Amino acid sequence: MRLSAALTVFTSFLLTSICEANNLTSYIWYRAEPEFSRIVITEETIRGRRTLDRFKAKAKEHEEKGRYHNCDYGAPDKLVVKVEKMDGHEIKTEILISHPRGLGFGGAVPACRIRVFFDGELKVNCPIGFEFRHSLRVAKVIIHAENQNAEVVYVKDAPQAGQAWNSFEHGKEVIVQEEGELVSMPTDPKARQ
């Protein structure tokens, strides 16, 4: 009887060790595309055990290409700052990579954020990837330098999808998260009232 109980416990432990279901990860991909006068930041997903192993093994090489792993459980936060000169404008992008910290209630997903400064003014301040508290997924942020605007593509409570726009030429606004939605708000507090 004892041998049977011990064997059951050992088998359960062995199976949970072997059957680890970590076949999915994600990364934030930053791409400056001066030929198109834009910067594109997306959250990308990769799947498969071998694919994950190859991605993690070459993490430094991927970072040199603008791909920042954001699902390294328990890893410290990382701030990535990129500055581009494009079509006579300076675009500074800050990407906060905040890896998962735990299991449930949002702890099992990254909590990454992005801030974009266009010619020194904050124009985008929102999550990138999945934002647990409001079930909001920001899939893509595009900064169009020549047109001086930002495009943020997001999904809230699928299948509803939306886009938030900010035209830099026509006003002083910033794209922010408000009540689980992305909206363009005036940067001047007096204009909000």
Residue, then its C-alpha position, 0 to 999 in steps of 0.5 A: m500500500r505504501l509503495s503504491a502511494a509513493l509510486t502515485v505521488f512520484t508519477s504525478f510529480l514526474l508527469t507535471s514536470i514533463c508536461e510543462a505547457n510553456n509553449l507560448t511567449s511574446y515579445i515587443w518589436y520596435r521597428a524604425e522604418p524611415e523609408f515609410s516615415r514611420i515607427v512601428i511597435t507591436e506585440e508579437t507571439i511565438r509558439g512551440r517549445r523549440t521555437l521558444d528555446r531558440f528565441k531565448a537562446k538568442a535573446k541578446e541578438h533579438e534585442e539588437k534587432g528591436r525584439y524585446h522578450n516580455c514574458d520572462y517570468g520574474a525577470p526585472d523590469k527593463l526600460v528601452v529608450k529609442v530616439e529616431k530623427m525622421d523627416g525633420h522630427e525627433i521621436k523618442t520612444e520609451i518601452l517599459i518591459s514589465h515581465p509576469r510576476g505571478l500566476g492569477f489576477g493579471g500576474a501571469v501576463p506582462a504589463c508593458r507600457i509605451r510612451v512616445f515623445f514627438d519633438g519633445e511633447l508626450k503624444v502616446n502613453c498607453p499599454i502595449g500588449f495585453e492590459f489585464r485590468h480592462s481586458l484591453r489588448v494594444a496590438k500596434v502603435i504606429i508613429h507617422a513622422e511626415n504626417q505628424n500623427a500616431e495610430v494605436v490599434y487595440v482590441k477590447d472585449a473581442p470582437q470589438a476593435g478600435q483605433a485611436w488617432n492623434s494628429f500632432e499638427h492640429g492640436k496638443e493631445v496625447i493618446v491615453q488609457e481611460e476607463g479601459e479605452l484608448v482616447s485622445m485627450p488634450t494635454d492642456p488641463k484647461a482644455r479638458q474641462 
